[in-house]
């Protein structure tokens, strides 16, 4: 039996209504004073139709041949429309639509445990994460610590540089900020600073000014977009820091409210520098320039990153080196070292561990 279309059914219903009511086309049907057309009745009573669209709307949505509403094609169909059989079914899913649906579901990266990497830490309390998007995996040493959130300290300068460039707080051709004359414990900071020198010397007062110029609202929006750890800027000035009370050298990112895990560090970096990054190429190129580890600039394996270190009551409790490496493909890494009784912990040591491990394994 030939399948009936909603348009033909609607037309048939209209003709029947006219015949039963004694109204010829063009005359007023007293029954229609309720302003209910045959098409409206069909869309209200047919469970296959849209709850808000007409029968014609439903047909055009489900019949791939009617996408352009070919009226001539409708008129050319046979005239046996008095048979009001309603047996229309939406087209069955094809292999193409099924494959599109399957492709839209992301597959989470797997986690590969690497206990043998303990040798690189030589008894230090720490974690290592290497995220390989091409492989779809995390290589992890010490999974519990790899997922524990800690203060990012100066590794946050990667993100604050990115947001500063995007928000106009850093102007690449003229990024110099004048030194106030205050003498800081790090002699490298006692001078005028531009983006390159501030990043490479990890100058806190420079970035304190940049972050204040960005402001809480813009910074909060950026962190949410990046899904940066707990995204907590509540201690904007850094009053929770027990190691330093100089307002030029404290902030929410230094032993304060903002926290992030080593695994999350690698994911944030991939969102910034990966293939799907929404950030402009010139911004990323500038960040790569300041992040490049100079001693690897001529190597086949080029390494980019940022150190970070935080103290509590004079004791180092957080030491980081996080970044990415180009090893024929781009991988993202983070080495974290925590407080270890009887051992010296530093961000320089974290960087040495990261460089050695990447060169030997990737």
C-alpha positions in Angstrom: 0.0 0.0 0.0 1.3 3.4 -0.9 2.5 5.5 2.1 0.4 8.6 2.8 2.1 11.9 3.4 1.0 14.4 6.0 0.3 17.0 3.3 -2.1 14.7 1.4 -3.8 13.7 4.6 -4.2 17.4 5.5 -5.8 18.2 2.1 -8.1 15.2 2.4 -9.2 16.2 5.8 -10.0 19.7 4.6 -12.1 18.4 1.7 -14.0 16.0 3.9 -14.7 18.8 6.4 -16.0 21.0 3.6 -18.3 18.3 2.2 -19.7 17.4 5.6 -20.4 21.0 6.5 -22.0 21.9 3.2 -19.5 24.6 2.6 -17.9 25.1 -0.8 -14.4 26.4 -1.0 -14.3 30.0 -0.3 -17.3 30.0 2.0 -17.3 30.3 5.8 -17.6 27.1 7.7 -19.6 27.7 11.0 -17.7 24.9 12.6 -14.4 26.6 11.9 -15.2 29.5 14.2 -12.8 28.0 16.6 -10.1 28.7 14.1 -8.9 25.1 13.9 -7.7 24.1 10.5 -7.4 20.5 9.3 -3.7 20.9 9.4 -3.8 22.1 13.0 -5.9 19.1 14.0 -3.5 16.7 12.3 -0.5 18.2 14.2 -2.4 18.0 17.5 -3.6 14.5 17.1 -0.8 12.7 15.2 1.8 11.5 17.8 4.4 11.5 15.0 4.1 15.2 14.3 5.8 18.0 16.2 4.0 19.4 19.1 4.4 22.9 17.8 4.8 22.5 14.1 2.2 21.7 11.4 1.9 18.5 9.4 3.8 20.3 6.6 6.6 21.3 9.0 6.9 17.7 10.3 7.1 16.3 6.8 9.8 18.8 5.7 11.8 17.9 8.7 11.7 14.2 8.3 11.5 13.6 4.6 15.0 14.3 3.1 13.4 14.8 -0.4 11.1 17.6 0.8 13.8 19.9 2.3 13.0 22.5 -0.4 9.2 21.9 -0.2 8.7 20.7 -3.8 5.0 21.5 -4.4 5.0 20.2 -7.9 6.2 16.8 -6.7 3.3 16.8 -4.2 0.7 17.6 -6.9 2.0 14.8 -9.1 1.1 12.1 -6.6 -2.0 9.8 -7.1 -5.4 11.1 -6.2 -6.5 8.3 -3.9 -6.3 10.6 -0.9 -9.7 9.6 0.6 -7.9 6.7 2.3 -6.9 8.3 5.6 -4.5 5.6 6.7 -1.8 7.1 8.9 1.2 5.0 8.7 4.2 7.4 8.4 7.4 6.6 10.2 10.5 8.8 10.4 13.4 7.5 8.2 15.5 4.8 9.9 19.0 5.8 11.1 21.6 5.1 8.5 25.2 3.9 9.1 26.3 7.5 8.3 24.2 9.1 11.1 25.2 6.4 13.5 28.9 7.0 12.8 28.4 10.7 13.2 26.8 10.2 16.6 29.6 7.8 17.7 32.2 10.3 16.5 30.7 13.1 18.6 31.3 11.2 21.9 34.9 11.9 23.1 36.9 9.0 24.5 38.6 10.0 27.7 42.4 9.5 27.8 43.6 6.3 29.5 46.1 6.3 32.4 49.3 4.3 32.2 51.0 3.8 35.6 54.8 4.3 35.5 56.2 3.2 38.9 59.6 2.8 37.4 59.8 6.6 37.2 60.5 6.6 41.0 64.2 6.3 40.1 64.1 9.9 38.7 62.8 11.3 42.0 65.4 9.4 44.0 63.2 9.1 47.1 61.6 12.6 46.9 57.9 13.1 47.6 56.5 13.9 44.2 54.5 13.1 41.1 55.0 13.1 37.3 52.4 13.4 34.6 53.0 13.3 30.8 49.9 13.8 28.7 50.1 12.5 25.1 47.0 13.6 23.2 48.1 11.8 20.0 48.3 8.5 22.0 45.2 9.4 24.1 46.9 8.7 27.4 48.4 10.0 30.6 51.7 8.5 31.8 51.6 8.9 35.6 53.9 8.3 38.5 52.3 8.5 41.9 48.6 8.8 40.9 47.3 10.0 44.2 49.7 13.0 44.3 49.2 13.6 40.6 45.5 14.3 41.3 46.0 16.3 44.5 45.6 20.1 44.1 48.3 22.4 45.3 49.2 26.1 44.9 50.5 26.7 41.3 53.0 29.4 42.5 54.9 30.8 39.5 53.7 28.2 37.0 50.7 30.5 36.9 52.7 33.0 35.0 51.9 31.0 31.9 48.2 31.7 32.3 48.6 35.3 33.6 50.8 36.1 30.5 48.2 34.6 28.2 45.3 36.5 29.8 47.4 39.7 30.0 48.1 39.5 26.3 44.5 38.8 25.5 43.1 41.5 27.7 45.6 44.2 26.7 47.4 44.3 30.1 50.6 43.3 28.3 51.5 45.2 25.1 54.2 43.1 23.3 56.0 46.0 21.6 56.0 48.0 24.9 55.7 45.6 27.8 58.2 47.3 30.1 57.1 48.3 33.6 59.3 50.6 35.7 60.9 49.4 38.9 59.6 51.2 41.9 63.0 51.4 43.6 62.0 48.9 46.3 64.8 46.5 46.9 63.7 42.9 46.6 65.5 39.7 47.8 66.1 38.7 44.2 68.6 41.1 42.7 67.3 40.3 39.2 64.0 42.1 40.1 65.6 45.4 41.1 65.3 46.9 37.6 62.8 47.8 35.0 61.1 44.7 33.6 59.6 43.7 30.3 57.6 40.5 29.6 60.7 38.4 28.6 62.9 39.3 31.6 59.9 39.1 34.0 58.9 35.6 32.8 62.5 34.3 32.8 63.4 35.7 36.2 59.9 34.9 37.5 59.5 38.4 38.8 56.5 38.5 41.1 56.1 42.3 41.4 55.7 42.5 37.6 53.0 39.9 37.4 51.3 41.3 40.5 50.8 44.5 38.5 49.7 42.7 35.3 47.1 40.6 37.2 45.7 43.7 38.9 45.4 45.4 35.5 43.5 42.3 34.2 41.1 42.5 37.2 39.1 39.8 39.0 36.2 39.5 36.5 38.3 39.0 33.4 40.7 36.6 35.2 37.8 34.6 36.7 36.3 34.2 33.2 39.6 33.1 31.8 40.1 30.5 34.5 36.7 29.1 34.0 37.2 28.8 30.3 40.5 27.0 30.9 39.0 24.9 33.7 42.0 25.8 35.8 41.9 23.7 39.0 39.5 25.1 41.6 39.3 28.5 39.8 39.4 30.2 43.3 40.5 33.8 43.2 38.8 34.7 46.6 42.1 35.6 48.2 43.0 38.1 45.5 45.7 39.9 47.5 47.3 36.7 48.9 46.6 37.4 52.6 46.6 33.6 53.2 50.3 33.4 52.4 52.2 32.8 55.7 55.6 33.2 54.2 55.4 36.8 52.8 53.4 39.8 53.7 54.7 42.2 51.1 51.7 43.1 48.9 54.0 43.4 45.9 55.0 39.7 46.3 51.8 38.0 47.2 48.6 36.9 45.4 46.0 34.2 45.1 48.3 32.0 43.1 51.1 31.8 45.7 50.3 29.5 48.6 46.8 30.9 48.8 43.3 30.2 47.5 44.0 29.0 43.9 44.8 25.2 43.6 45.5 22.9 40.7 46.8 19.3 40.4 49.7 18.1 38.2 47.3 16.3 35.9 45.2 19.4 35.5 48.3 21.4 34.7 48.9 19.3 31.6 45.3 19.5 30.5 45.3 23.3 30.8 48.5 23.5 28.7 46.9 21.4 26.1 43.8 23.7 26.0 46.2 26.6 25.4 48.7 25.1 23.0 46.8 22.1 21.5 45.3 21.8 18.0 41.8 22.9 19.2 43.1 26.0 21.0 40.9 29.0 20.6 43.8 31.5 21.2 45.4 33.5 18.4 48.5 32.0 16.8 50.6 35.2 17.5 49.7 35.0 21.2 50.7 31.3 21.4 53.9 32.0 19.4 54.9 34.7 21.8 54.3 32.5 24.8 56.3 29.7 23.3 59.2 32.1 22.7 59.3 33.1 26.4 58.8 29.5 27.6 61.4 27.9 25.5 64.2 26.3 27.6 67.3 27.9 26.0 69.5 24.8 26.3 67.1 22.8 24.2 66.6 25.4 21.4 68.8 23.5 19.0 67.7 20.0 20.0 65.4 17.8 18.1 63.4 17.7 21.3 62.5 21.3 22.2 61.2 21.8 25.7 59.0 24.7 26.9 58.0 25.3 30.5 57.8 27.3 33.7 59.1 26.7 37.2 57.2 27.5 40.4 58.0 27.2 44.0 56.2 28.1 47.2 57.2 28.2 50.9 55.3 27.9 54.2 57.0 29.4 57.2 60.3 29.3 55.3 60.1 25.7 54.2 59.6 24.7 50.5 56.3 22.9 50.3 55.6 23.1 46.5 58.0 22.9 43.6 57.0 22.6 40.0 58.1 22.4 36.4 55.3 22.2 33.9 55.2 22.7 30.1 55.3 20.8 26.9 57.8 19.3 24.5 57.9 18.8 20.8 59.2 15.3 20.2 57.8 14.6 16.7 54.4 15.3 18.3 53.5 17.6 21.2 53.3 16.2 24.7 52.5 18.0 27.9 54.2 17.3 31.2 54.3 18.3 34.8 56.8 17.4 37.5 55.7 18.2 41.1 57.9 17.9 44.2 56.4 18.3 47.7 58.0 18.7 51.1 60.4 15.9 51.9 61.9 15.4 55.3 65.7 15.8 55.3 65.8 16.6 51.6 66.2 19.8 49.6 63.3 20.4 47.2 63.4 23.1 44.5 61.8 24.0 41.2 65.3 23.8 39.6 65.4 20.2 40.6 61.9 19.6 39.3 63.1 21.0 35.9 66.2 18.8 35.8 64.0 15.7 36.5 61.5 16.7 33.7 64.2 17.3 31.1 66.0 14.1 31.8 62.9 12.0 31.8 61.5 13.5 28.6 64.8 13.1 26.7 65.2 9.4 27.8 61.6 8.3 27.3 60.1 10.4 24.5 
